[in-house]
Amino acid sequence: MAANWKMNLSLDDARALIIAIKRAETDFNTVDVLIAPPFTALALAYELLAETDIFIAGQNMHWETGGAFTGEISPLMLKEAGCTHVILGHSERRSLFYESSAIVNKKTIAAINAKLTPTVCIGESLSEREDGKTFDIIKSQLNESLKDFRAHERTYEELILAYEPVWAIGTGRTATPAQAQEVHSFIRNWITENIGSDIAQDIRILYGGSVKPDNIKELMEQPDIDGALIGGASLKTDSFIPIIHFYEN
């Protein structure tokens, strides 16, 4: 269960939320928990979570290890800040900051080379779904975003995928479990055909898009949904903790 805080929470709010998550008595043999705070809260998150089983991720990064890239952060900087993971290709990065799948590809291989586990996001817009282009978009994004991953014979432990229908992010609309499962199955089949059946069976594919306590259990019952990338609901304890404790219901 991956919490993407986006550009939210003061340091005081982040501290309170992290402490509440630590006290939640989560069964880490059943669920892995990851939080992706803003860059300004990474040091705080590492300080509070260093002795726990909770992972920390950056929300983005540059593909270079350093240089004249004002406003950017490198894979090595994320590592030094205590990150083990990084989110790449989120729909907001693609749509608002014009990141192409070619850029996501460069970032993905740079993250893996730095021993960060990337969560590579893919998904279609509402117009693309309504035009019947969902699978064409997903296939294109996979082909281009994982180009170097495929070429370098990587292993499933080095990558997480996240399907996030753009039309369901922050809108209150959620893909039905059947809709989400249909796309997750397509992604897993693509991995089988393009990378290998062993990786396809073991790789984690998360669902992201208005995930809430009242829909997480049904989503997690789908055979090809292995977790969730959670946005707004990850900012409050009364919604995020029930999500990471989905297995209790």
Secondary structure, DSSP 8 states (H G I E B T S, - for coil): -EEE--S---HHHHHHHHHHHHTT---TTT---EEE--GGGHHHHHHHHTTSS-EEEES---SSSSSS-TT---HHHHHHTT-SEEEES-HHHHHHS---HHHHHHHHHHHHHTT-EEEEEE---HHHHHTT-HHHHHHHHHHHHTHHHHHTT--GGG-EEEE--GGGSSSS----HHHHHHHHHHHHHHHHHHT-HHHHHHSEEEE-SS--HHHHHHHHTSTT--EEEESGGGGSHHHHHHHHTGGG-
